[in-house]
Amino acid sequence: GILSDVLVATAAKHADPLAVFPCCHSRKRKVLESVASPYAKKEYDKILSHRGSMPDLVDRLDTVRMVALENAGFDVEEFFIPE
C-alpha cells in the first residue's frame, strides 16, 4: 500500500537500503510519484486512470517501485514468498 511507497521514496531520496514486503495494493494516489522516473509516472497515470478492475495491479505497482529504486542507483532483487 501507500506505506510501501513512502519507504521506497524515502530510501531513494536518502540512498538507504531497504527490504519491502508490499501488501494491500490499491489505486490511491501514490507518494512515490515525486521520485518516480518518467516510466513510473506514465505507469502511475495508466493505473490511476484505468476504469474497472485491473488484474495485473500488483505486478504493475511492484514493477514501478522496483524501477524507481533502480533509477536511484539501487540493485534490486525480487523474491516471492511461498504461500
C-alpha angles and dihedrals in degrees: 000000000000092000089064089054092049090052093047092047092048093047091048092049095047100030091239119157117241146169119215129197099187122202138161095047112196140163096245118133107282128225090211090079091085091066098028124122120239087262092053093046090052090049092049090052090052092047095047096044096045114111120216130010122340111203092186095050094115093052093044095051093044091050091051090052092049093048090050090054093045090052088052089057100263125142102231127202125182121211130180123218112221115244 
